[in-house]
């Protein structure tokens, strides 16, 4: 028999406020439904042999990972650098996406704010034609939230004073952390795909939407993608989604972790951006520098190919000290692999 707890004075008003607060943060939605896609549609993975952006000598000396590429000519790449202690965001530019010139570190954590001193990186950049916006993760290990910074030139940034996406309530799938933001725009909304971590350190993927990039509604039925079963490449957890629309579907590249902390990319497909089917096959590294880890995809999608920048490493680890470098690959349309 359930024990009913008697509420004290004022509890009704508190519950009403909690209810309104919850309704403001959660909603039922999908992306606009797509149709006409070939159910046999797939992509063929063609990675370049060598990294296109290596680690540096100072603030990105241990790892250069988490690219977020935006713009046209030049391309701007807001990537994450780790020096053995702190993750920061840097800028590199390129005319062709293959040859990059580093422009220096542009964003660092503020230890006197909610961000702490560990990370202000692993973000998602978007250029609206006049301003760059960058959603990034910050906070202590195991307690990440997502912040927002804005810039006119990609070099000087203004941070929003508080996180724009926080953890879920007690017992939620994202109770302990939200991280790995990826922005996908379908007017009038921005959709933010992200990692959530629960109290058991299980990592899954979810989605939120916003009209202004600051005030977000999480999908009430999150998570949208679960880890695989025993023996699968993603049985230990999911992260780092990258989403695009093409060929009558929404597509998602995501990182999967196996029991040995090797990381590879999986591919999933959806008609509404919420209900996803994983596709068979994984994209892994074939060179020494990315032999243990292929992760952190960011994409620019065209009609004939999808350009992918990704992180790679030769040390199996769930987070850092991978000897991380940034690589490049192309996804080309194919019709040969079905949903699992």
Secondary structure as UniProt FT lines:
FT   TURN            9..10
FT   HELIX           11..25
FT   STRAND          26..27
FT   TURN            39..40
FT   STRAND          42..47
FT   TURN            59..60
FT   STRAND          63..65
FT   STRAND          69..71
FT   STRAND          75..82
FT   STRAND          87..94
FT   STRAND          101..107
FT   TURN            111..112
FT   TURN            114..118
FT   STRAND          119..127
FT   STRAND          132..138
FT   TURN            141..142
FT   STRAND          145..151
FT   STRAND          158..159
FT   TURN            170..171
FT   TURN            173..174
FT   STRAND          177..186
FT   TURN            187..188
FT   STRAND          189..197
FT   TURN            199..200
FT   STRAND          203..210
FT   STRAND          217..219
FT   TURN            220..221
FT   TURN            230..231
FT   TURN            233..236
FT   STRAND          237..246
FT   TURN            247..248
FT   STRAND          249..257
FT   TURN            259..260
FT   STRAND          263..270
FT   STRAND          276..279
FT   HELIX           288..290
FT   STRAND          293..301
FT   STRAND          305..313
FT   STRAND          324..334
//
